[in-house]
Amino acid sequence: MLLTTRQRSQLFSQLATMEHAGIAPAQAFSMIGGDLPTDARQALAQTAALLAKGSDLAKAGQSSGLWLPWEARSVRAAAMSGRLEPLYKHLGEHYASRAQLFDRLQSRLIFPFLILTLATFVAPFPALFQGTIGLGGYLLRAAGPPLLLYGGLRVLAFAYRQQLARETGATWAKLLLAIPVLGGLLARQQRRDGLFGLLLLLESGVPILEALPLAGKSIADPLLRTRFAGAAAALADGRSAVADTLNRYGVVDDPGAVALFASGEAAGRLDESIRHQLRQWDTQLELQWDTLAEWLPRLFYAGIAIFMAWGIVSGYRGIIVPD
């Protein structure tokens, strides 16, 4: 059971409200989720039943499929330290921001996709008109490209969501990161998400030595995941500062962020420094995603124009012009 980002935002916002009101978790999970899909409501009911039997919150939510693995780790730590409400609020805000980003990307790509679909139906029409292809061949040429594109995007999205749910799938992660432009942006996004997971654990009272490898487990990029683990192992030796180690092992490669983390560490406020840096990265990433969303339709239109020209020219190639 995999909820969308908007649905996860609603879920955690409702949980934050219940926690603020002092409602016991078992009762809270049975009261919320009326606007969620059927399988999500069933997962909430199962979580409430497990909590009523004495199961801990993290285990109950993960067993029912409600929590993602990295969410369960954060919930377990927050429950032990009595900081569930701020955790729920942070997760609700995180998913609300991510849902807005996805909505903007989708709204900008729907129209180009419709234009592509129209173009694929127009381009092979001359060949159908001449009789060089039959109706079946026409439909194959017309519907094939948009279906392949849509299917490929759905497969990539499914693989990404499965990676979040199971924390596996390094092959798919490498494939996505190899895509020009998009791969670099995804790598920066994963670095940001890894630090966000680290922040949630630190704010829930988990020591940095335990929080670093736990945060790294939620990252799809196998190289970055190894860097998190390596930084944790180096910190265990106690020979260097946190900011220095994160920079040396490539967890953070931004000199400004390293300096900010160093000052926060010296003041005993590393978590505040990370949150401040995350806000800066969020602003930069939002601008980069918007730029990508602005240019992708233009590339679509250029590809459509080339595709239509090729289809029309090849369709009329066999026409015999009378003397």
C-alpha positions as CSV (number, residue, x, y, z in Angstrom):
1,M,0.0,0.0,0.0
2,L,1.8,3.1,-1.3
3,L,0.1,6.5,-0.7
4,T,0.8,9.5,-2.9
5,T,2.7,12.4,-1.5
6,R,-0.5,14.5,-1.1
7,Q,-2.1,11.6,0.8
8,R,0.9,11.2,3.1
9,S,0.8,15.0,3.7
10,Q,-2.9,14.7,4.8
11,L,-2.1,11.7,6.9
12,F,0.7,13.3,8.9
13,S,-1.1,16.6,9.3
14,Q,-4.1,14.7,10.8
15,L,-1.8,12.8,13.1
16,A,-0.2,16.0,14.3
17,T,-3.6,17.4,15.1
18,M,-4.5,14.3,17.0
19,E,-1.2,14.3,18.9
20,H,-1.6,18.0,19.8
21,A,-5.1,17.2,21.2
22,G,-3.7,14.5,23.4
23,I,-5.6,11.7,21.8
24,A,-4.1,8.2,22.3
25,P,-2.5,6.7,19.1
26,A,-4.8,3.7,19.0
27,Q,-7.9,6.0,19.1
28,A,-6.3,8.5,16.7
29,F,-5.6,6.0,14.0
30,S,-9.2,4.8,14.2
31,M,-10.6,8.4,13.8
32,I,-8.5,9.8,10.9
33,G,-8.2,8.9,7.2
34,G,-11.8,9.3,6.0
35,D,-10.6,11.0,2.9
36,L,-8.0,8.4,2.1
37,P,-8.3,5.4,-0.3
38,T,-9.9,2.1,1.0
39,D,-6.5,0.3,1.4
40,A,-5.2,3.2,3.4
41,R,-8.2,3.2,5.7
42,Q,-7.7,-0.6,6.1
43,A,-4.1,0.0,7.0
44,L,-5.1,2.7,9.6
45,A,-7.6,0.3,11.1
46,Q,-5.0,-2.5,11.3
47,T,-2.5,-0.1,12.9
48,A,-5.2,0.9,15.5
49,A,-5.9,-2.8,16.2
50,L,-2.2,-3.6,16.7
51,L,-1.7,-0.6,19.0
52,A,-4.7,-1.7,21.1
53,K,-3.0,-5.0,21.5
54,G,0.2,-3.4,22.9
55,S,2.3,-3.1,19.8
56,D,4.7,-0.1,19.6
57,L,3.7,2.7,17.1
58,A,6.6,2.2,14.6
59,K,6.1,-1.6,14.4
60,A,2.4,-1.3,14.1
61,G,2.5,1.2,11.3
62,Q,5.2,-0.6,9.4
63,S,3.5,-4.0,9.7
64,S,0.3,-2.6,8.3
65,G,2.2,-1.0,5.4
66,L,1.4,2.6,6.6
67,W,4.9,3.7,7.3
68,L,7.8,3.7,4.9
69,P,10.9,2.1,6.5
70,W,12.7,5.5,7.0
71,E,9.5,6.9,8.5
72,A,9.2,4.0,10.9
73,R,12.7,4.7,12.2
74,S,11.9,8.3,12.7
75,V,8.6,7.5,14.4
76,R,10.3,5.0,16.7
77,A,12.8,7.5,17.8
78,A,10.3,10.3,18.2
79,A,7.9,8.1,20.2
80,M,10.7,7.2,22.6
81,S,11.6,10.8,23.2
82,G,8.1,12.1,23.3
83,R,8.4,14.3,20.1
84,L,5.8,12.8,17.9
85,E,3.9,16.0,17.2
86,P,6.8,18.0,15.7
87,L,7.8,14.9,13.7
88,Y,4.3,14.6,12.2
89,K,4.3,18.3,11.4
90,H,7.7,18.2,9.7
91,L,6.6,15.1,7.7
92,G,3.3,16.8,6.7
93,E,5.2,19.9,5.5
94,H,7.7,17.8,3.7
95,Y,5.1,15.9,1.7
96,A,3.0,18.9,1.1
97,S,6.0,20.7,-0.5
98,R,6.8,17.6,-2.6
99,A,3.1,17.3,-3.7
100,Q,3.1,20.9,-4.9
101,L,6.3,20.2,-6.9
102,F,4.9,17.1,-8.6
103,D,1.7,19.0,-9.4
104,R,3.6,21.8,-11.1
105,L,5.6,19.3,-13.1
106,Q,2.6,17.3,-14.1
107,S,0.6,20.4,-15.1
108,R,3.3,21.5,-17.5
109,L,3.8,18.2,-19.1
110,I,0.2,17.2,-19.7
111,F,-0.4,19.5,-22.7
112,P,2.8,18.5,-24.5
113,F,1.9,14.8,-24.0
114,L,-1.5,15.4,-25.6
115,I,0.2,17.2,-28.5
116,L,2.5,14.3,-28.9
117,T,-0.4,11.9,-29.0
118,L,-2.2,14.0,-31.6
119,A,1.0,14.2,-33.7
120,T,1.5,10.4,-33.7
121,F,-2.0,10.0,-35.0
122,V,-1.5,12.6,-37.8
123,A,2.0,11.5,-39.0
124,P,1.2,8.0,-40.4
125,F,-2.1,9.1,-42.0
126,P,-0.6,9.7,-45.5
127,A,0.6,6.1,-45.5
128,L,-2.8,4.9,-44.5
129,F,-4.4,7.1,-47.2
130,Q,-2.1,5.6,-49.9
131,G,-2.8,2.1,-48.7
132,T,0.8,1.3,-47.9
133,I,-0.3,0.3,-44.4
134,G,-3.5,-1.1,-43.1
135,L,-5.6,0.0,-40.2
136,G,-3.7,-2.2,-37.8
137,G,-0.4,-0.8,-38.9
138,Y,-1.8,2.7,-38.6
139,L,-3.0,2.2,-35.1
140,L,0.3,0.6,-34.1
141,R,2.3,3.6,-35.4
142,A,-0.1,6.1,-34.0
143,A,-0.7,4.6,-30.5
144,G,2.7,2.9,-30.0
145,P,5.0,5.9,-29.2
146,P,2.7,7.6,-26.6
147,L,1.9,4.2,-25.0
148,L,5.6,3.3,-24.8
149,L,6.5,6.7,-23.3
150,Y,3.6,6.6,-20.8
151,G,4.4,3.0,-19.9
152,G,8.1,3.7,-19.4
153,L,7.3,6.6,-17.1
154,R,4.9,4.5,-15.1
155,V,7.6,1.7,-14.8
156,L,10.2,4.2,-13.5
157,A,7.7,5.7,-11.1
158,F,6.7,2.3,-9.8
159,A,10.4,1.3,-9.4
160,Y,11.1,4.5,-7.4
161,R,8.1,3.9,-5.1
162,Q,9.1,0.3,-4.6
163,Q,12.6,1.5,-3.6
164,L,11.1,3.7,-1.0
165,A,8.9,0.9,0.4
166,R,11.7,-1.7,0.4
167,E,14.9,0.3,0.3
168,T,16.2,-1.8,-2.5
169,G,16.7,-1.4,-6.2
170,A,20.1,0.1,-6.7
171,T,20.0,-0.9,-10.4
172,W,17.0,1.4,-11.0
173,A,18.6,4.2,-9.0
174,K,21.7,4.0,-11.2
175,L,19.5,4.1,-14.3
176,L,17.7,7.2,-13.2
177,L,20.9,8.9,-12.2
178,A,22.4,8.2,-15.6
179,I,19.8,10.3,-17.4
180,P,21.3,13.6,-18.6
181,V,20.3,16.7,-16.6
182,L,17.6,14.8,-14.7
183,G,20.1,12.5,-13.1
184,G,22.2,15.3,-11.6
185,L,19.0,17.0,-10.3
186,L,17.9,13.7,-8.7
187,A,21.3,13.2,-7.1
188,R,21.0,16.6,-5.5
189,Q,17.5,15.9,-4.4
190,Q,18.6,12.6,-2.8
191,R,21.4,14.3,-0.9
192,R,18.9,16.8,0.4
193,D,16.4,14.0,1.4
194,G,19.2,12.1,3.2
195,L,20.0,15.2,5.3
196,F,16.3,15.7,5.9
197,G,16.1,12.1,7.3
198,L,19.2,12.8,9.4
199,L,17.6,15.9,10.8
200,L,14.4,14.1,11.8
201,L,16.4,11.5,13.7
202,L,18.6,14.1,15.4
203,E,15.5,16.1,16.5
204,S,14.0,12.9,17.8
205,G,17.0,12.4,20.1
206,V,19.0,9.8,18.1
207,P,22.8,10.2,18.5
208,I,24.6,11.3,15.3
209,L,26.6,8.0,15.2
210,E,23.3,6.0,14.9
211,A,21.4,8.6,12.9
212,L,23.9,8.8,10.0
213,P,23.7,5.2,8.8
214,L,20.0,5.0,9.4
215,A,19.4,8.1,7.3
216,G,21.6,6.6,4.6
217,K,19.5,3.5,4.3
218,S,16.6,5.6,2.8
219,I,18.7,6.8,-0.1
220,A,18.3,5.1,-3.5
221,D,21.8,6.1,-4.8
222,P,24.1,3.3,-3.7
223,L,27.2,5.5,-3.8
224,L,25.6,8.2,-1.5
225,R,24.3,5.5,0.8
226,T,27.9,4.2,1.2
227,R,29.1,7.7,1.9
228,F,26.7,8.0,4.8
229,A,27.8,4.7,6.2
230,G,31.5,5.6,5.8
231,A,31.0,9.0,7.5
232,A,29.3,7.2,10.4
233,A,32.2,4.7,10.7
234,A,34.7,7.6,10.7
235,L,32.8,9.5,13.4
236,A,32.9,6.4,15.6
237,D,36.7,6.8,15.8
238,G,36.2,10.2,17.3
239,R,39.1,11.8,15.5
240,S,37.2,14.5,13.5
241,A,34.3,16.9,13.8
242,V,30.9,16.0,12.2
243,A,31.0,18.8,9.6
244,D,34.5,17.8,8.6
245,T,33.6,14.2,8.2
246,L,30.5,14.8,6.2
247,N,32.6,16.9,3.8
248,R,35.4,14.4,3.6
249,Y,33.2,11.5,2.8
250,G,31.1,13.4,0.2
251,V,27.8,13.4,2.2
252,V,27.9,17.2,1.9
253,D,30.0,18.8,-0.8
254,D,28.8,22.4,-0.5
255,P,31.5,24.6,1.2
256,G,28.9,27.0,2.5
257,A,26.9,24.1,4.1
258,V,30.1,22.6,5.6
259,A,30.9,26.0,7.2
260,L,27.4,26.4,8.5
261,F,27.4,22.9,10.0
262,A,30.7,23.5,11.6
263,S,29.4,26.7,13.3
264,G,26.3,24.9,14.4
265,E,28.2,22.0,15.8
266,A,30.5,24.3,17.8
267,A,27.4,26.0,19.3
268,G,25.7,22.7,20.0
269,R,23.0,23.4,17.5
270,L,23.8,21.1,14.6
271,D,20.1,20.3,14.0
272,E,19.2,24.0,13.6
273,S,22.1,24.4,11.1
274,I,20.9,21.5,9.0
275,R,17.4,22.8,9.0
276,H,18.6,26.2,7.9
277,Q,20.7,24.7,5.1
278,L,17.8,22.5,4.0
279,R,15.6,25.6,3.5
280,Q,18.3,27.0,1.2
281,W,18.6,23.8,-0.7
282,D,14.8,23.6,-1.1
283,T,14.8,27.1,-2.6
284,Q,17.5,26.1,-5.1
285,L,16.0,22.7,-6.0
286,E,12.6,24.3,-6.5
287,L,14.1,26.7,-9.0
288,Q,15.9,23.9,-10.8
289,W,12.8,21.7,-11.0
290,D,10.8,24.6,-12.3
291,T,13.5,25.3,-14.9
292,L,13.4,21.7,-16.0
293,A,9.6,21.8,-16.2
294,E,9.9,24.9,-18.3
295,W,12.3,23.4,-20.8
296,L,10.9,19.9,-21.1
297,P,7.8,21.0,-23.0
298,R,10.1,22.9,-25.4
299,L,12.1,19.7,-26.0
300,F,8.8,17.8,-26.5
301,Y,7.6,20.3,-29.1
302,A,10.9,20.1,-31.0
303,G,10.7,16.3,-30.9
304,I,7.1,16.4,-32.1
305,A,7.9,18.7,-35.0
306,I,10.7,16.4,-36.1
307,F,8.5,13.3,-35.7
308,M,5.7,14.8,-37.7
309,A,8.0,16.0,-40.5
310,W,9.6,12.5,-40.7
311,G,6.2,10.8,-40.7
312,I,4.7,13.0,-43.3
313,V,7.7,12.9,-45.6
314,S,8.0,9.1,-45.4
315,G,4.3,8.8,-46.0
316,Y,4.3,10.8,-49.2
317,R,7.6,9.3,-50.4
318,G,5.8,6.7,-52.4
319,I,3.4,9.0,-54.1
320,I,3.8,9.1,-57.9
321,V,3.4,12.6,-59.3
322,P,1.8,12.5,-62.8
323,D,3.5,14.3,-65.7
